[in-house]
């Protein structure tokens, strides 16, 4: 009788082992009513002999309306700056080889008035153009941007191509409560007999979900679209995974971080899903030993839409980050961050070392591709690498960054500047033994912005900086040319070492 009641509460509507990885099934029988679809692009996926027209979603810059959904005055500037812009995206999984066909539906927004580019260049994807259709083949998973014409990025298209799922749960196992059209009442009433939640295809609206102690797995089926946010508080070992979407579109601005783990919430495993329409930090994991893989972040337009923070002992890999604040935040020790693609809007740093109290040793960041960095000034929290420190001079803060390796970092389009490492003197910050290896940077030299590496404390100079094969606009930086070629301004910096 108890089990019958549980089945009534959590209707298991899916057959065990249903395949969701092939394009032919990725969006089948999915109700996306009222979820914004792209008016700019149509995308078809061809894998083997199977062709499937995909759902293409669209996030458009909102109109600034004071007070609406708690919009604040600080939101007015970015919303006016990006007025009329949108970003479209498609999400699928594949195994060996897939052909992507992109058809432009709105030539007023995207015109073939210039070259067609597919970033990151590291992927080596070659577009074939036939009228208003762009085709290209992918042989490995990844995230890329299709940019058509001179200003195509302003209404751009992102391709999120995932590896096949290997850990899709069986909803009939008895461990998962399967939710169809979830509501806050439904998700907060999941019986304690269940350790997992299974979101089925289609739309759900759960609000801000504070994960209870008995829930250890939260699965987003391919084709699921879940409005809300997820918070762990004093709750470790939670896995959030799948190929669906978690959207903050229905939350107020800065109401909740999309996925947050507060102190004493360790070993959070976040994999595979899309975090859409962010209105605050996308991933904020303050516990230790977390895993963040194949996460795609898209559609945050206002400030405070930071990317990924995962504290000591964590691994971040194969993620796409669209943000209008700091994208990667290596604030604690023993971190590994690799294979990330970043689109930075006009605020925040690609890699932010500290806002005052960050202390990190033994950090490796590798294979980072910066598609765009749209800064229109050189405020201290902007830059490919920034250390802002205690910006507001609150006092009582100090920072330490030591034994960092940042390698294989490239910019696809020219950025206004690179380094903004000048922590506020209100927060003493020590930076030692940082290696920049195999950087390939395009910098817009028409601006007057310098690159800052400035330490305010002459008794604790920045030291141990190494530039190993650092290319700037096609030139290798050396001991004799770096200051002039890179417009560097330095203070209390022990002379760096240069390797070619």
C-alpha positions, 0 to 999 in steps of 0.5 A, a space after each residue: 500500500 505504501 508503495 502504491 501511494 508513493 507511485 501516485 505521488 511520483 508518477 513514473 511516466 518514463 520507460 526504463 532505459 529510453 534513449 535520449 542521446 541521438 538527435 532523432 530523440 533529443 526533442 521528440 514529444 517535448 512541450 516547449 510552449 511559452 519558452 522563447 524560441 529563436 526567430 533568427 536561426 533554424 538548426 538541423 542535426 544530421 547523424 548517420 542517416 538520421 536528420 532532426 530539426 532541433 529546438 533553437 532557444 533564444 535569450 533576448 536582452 530585457 527592457 529596463 523597467 525599474 522595479 520589475 522583478 526587482 530590477 535595480 538602477 544598476 541594471 539600466 546601463 547593461 540593458 541599454 547597452 545590449 538593447 536589441 541583442 539576443 543569443 540563440 542556442 541549441 543543445 544536443 548530444 552525439 557519439 561520433 560525427 554530426 553535421 550541423 546545418 544552420 539556416 538564417 531566418 532573419 537577414 535583418 539581424 544576421 547578414 552575410 555581409 562578411 566572413 562566417 566564423 566558428 569559434 573557438 578556432 582551436 576546434 578547427 571547424 570549417 563552415 560551408 556556405 550555401 545561400 543562407 545555410 551554413 554547414 559544418 561537421 563536428 567529430 568531438 563534443 564542445 561548445 562553439 559560436 557561429 558568427 555570420 557577418 560583421 556583427 553576427 555575434 550581436 544576435 549570435 548562435 551557440 552550439 552546445 554539443 555534448 558527449 553521450 550520457 553514460 549515467 542516465 538513471 532508471 526512473 523505475 528503479 524505485 529510488 527516483 521520484 519522477 516529476 511531470 510538470 513539477 511545481 513548488 508544492 510537488 517538489 517539496 512534497 517528495 517522500 523521504 523514501 526517495 533519494 532522487 528526483 527525475 524531471 521529465 521532458 517538458 516545462 516545470 516550475 519549482 521556484 527556489 528549491 532547497 534540497 532536503 537531506 534525503 535527496 542525493 540525485 537530481 536528474 534533468 532528462 533531455 528535453 526538460 526545462 525547469 524554471 527555478 534554482 537549486 540550493 544546498 545548505 549543509 548538505 553534501 554529496 548531491 549530484 545534479 546532472 542530465 541534459 535538460 535546462 535550469 532557467 532563472 527566467 521566472 525568478 526575480 533579479 538576484 533572488 537566488 544563485 542558479 546552483 548554490 552550495 553553502 558552507 558544509 555542503 561538500 562534494 557537489 557533482 554538477 554535470 551536463 545541464 544548461 543554466 539559462 537566463 541567469 539573474 545572479 551567480 550561475 554556479 556558487 559552490 562554497 564547499 570542497 571537492 566539487 565537480 563541475 563538467 559540461 555545464 553551459 551558462 547562457 542568457 545573463 544580461 545584467 551585472 552580478 551574473 557571475 560564472 563559476 566558483 567552486 572552492 578547494 579541491 574542485 575540478 571544473 572542465 568542459 564548460 561554457 560561460 556567458 557572463 556579465 561579471 567574473 567568469 572563473 573565480 579560483 578563490 581556493 587551493 588545489 583547483 583544476 580548471 580546463 577546457 572552458 569557453 568564455 563570452 564576457 560581456 561589458 563587466 567582470 573578469 575572465 579570471 578573477 583572482 580575488 575580491 579581498 579574501 581569496 587565498 589559493 595555492 596550487 591552481 591550474 587553469 588550462 585551455 581557455 578560449 575567450 570568444 569576446 570581451 566587450 569591456 567599454 572601460 578599464 575598471 578594476 574588476 575587468 580584464 582577462 586576469 584581474 585581482 581587484 582586492 577589497 574594492 570597497 575598502 571595508 578592511 580586515 581582508 587579505 589575499 594570497 595567490 601562489 603557485 598558479 599555472 595558467 596555460 593555453 589561453 587564447 582570445 578569438 577577437 581583440 580585447 581592450 586589455 589583458 591584465 588588471 592586477 592591482 588589488 586595492 591597498 585596503 586589502 594586502 594581497 601577495 601574488 607569487 609564482 604565477 606562470 602564463 604559458 602558451 597565451 595567444 592574445 589579440 589586443 586592440 591597440 587603438 584604445 589607450 588602456 594599459 595592462 596593470 600589474 601593480 602591488 601596493 606593498 613594497 615589502 611584499 612585492 609580487 614575484 615569480 611571474 613567468 611569461 612562457 611563449 606569451 604571444 601578443 598580436 603575433 609577437 612573443 613577449 620578451 624581457 626587452 619588449 614587453 613593457 612597450 609592446 604590451 603597454 604594461 604599468 607595473 609597481 613593486 613587481 620583481 622582474 618577470 622571467 621570459 621564455 620563448 
